Structure formats: structure tokens, C-alpha cells
């Protein structure tokens, strides 16, 4: 079986929330990007949509930064 992963960025968190509602998916916080903004995602099947907030991430920065997209396959938010 071939697995396909379709990841796309949406312009705002509101757009991501609307996409998630329309597809019966939950929102997940993935972590900060290199600019210190929060990255959130919603996944339904092989489709994943992400959005980056326009404000600084309110969570404390990690001691060691990793790409928020690395957390997509783990099934839990960080």
C-alpha cells in the first residue's frame, strides 16, 4: 500500500478551524516555528492543514527547537 500525505498551509487560524469543523477534525498545537509563532494543525485521513499564528507563541519556548511538522506523525500534541 502506498501512503500519501497532503499537507498545506492555510492563511489564518480561523481558516484552519473552519476547515477542521468541515472535515470533522480536531485542532492540535504542534509547537513554535523558528520565528516564535505557534503552529497548529488539523488532520483528516491523509489530509493535514496547518496554520501559523500572527502573534508570538504564548507557550514557553523549548530548550531544543525541532520543527513542529515533526510532531504530525506522533498523534499527540506537544
C-alpha positions in Angstrom: 0.0 0.0 0.0 1.3 3.5 -0.9 0.7 6.2 1.7 0.1 9.7 0.6 0.4 12.7 2.8 -1.1 16.0 1.7 0.0 19.0 3.9 -1.0 22.5 3.0 -0.8 25.8 4.9 -3.9 27.9 5.4 -3.6 31.7 5.9 -5.1 32.0 9.3 -6.1 30.0 12.4 -9.7 30.9 11.7 -9.4 29.3 8.3 -7.9 26.2 9.9 -10.7 26.0 12.5 -13.3 26.2 9.7 -11.5 23.5 7.7 -11.3 21.3 10.8 -15.1 21.8 11.5 -16.0 21.0 8.0 -13.9 17.8 8.0 -14.7 16.6 11.5 -11.1 17.0 12.6 -9.7 18.4 15.8 -7.1 21.2 16.1 -3.7 20.4 17.6 -0.9 22.7 18.8 2.3 21.5 17.3 4.8 23.9 18.7 6.6 27.1 17.8 8.2 27.8 14.4 11.7 29.5 14.2 10.1 32.9 14.4 8.4 32.0 17.7 4.9 31.8 16.4 2.5 28.9 17.2 1.9 26.2 14.6 -1.4 24.4 14.7 -2.7 21.6 12.6 -5.8 19.5 11.8 -5.7 16.1 10.2 -8.4 14.0 8.5 -7.2 10.9 6.8 -4.2 11.7 4.6 -5.1 15.5 4.6 -3.3 17.8 7.0 -3.8 21.5 7.1 -1.6 23.8 9.2 -1.7 27.5 10.2 0.8 29.7 11.8 -0.5 32.4 14.3 0.3 36.0 13.6 1.2 36.7 17.2 4.1 35.2 19.3 3.5 31.8 20.7 2.2 32.1 24.3 3.9 28.8 25.4 7.4 28.8 26.8 10.0 28.1 24.1 11.5 24.6 24.2 15.2 24.1 25.3 15.9 22.4 22.0 13.8 23.5 19.0 12.5 20.9 16.5 10.3 21.5 13.5 6.6 21.5 14.5 5.9 19.3 11.5 7.9 16.5 13.1 5.1 16.1 15.6 2.5 15.4 12.9 3.1 11.6 12.9 3.1 11.2 16.7 -0.6 11.5 17.1 -0.4 13.8 20.2 0.2 17.5 20.6 3.3 18.8 22.3 
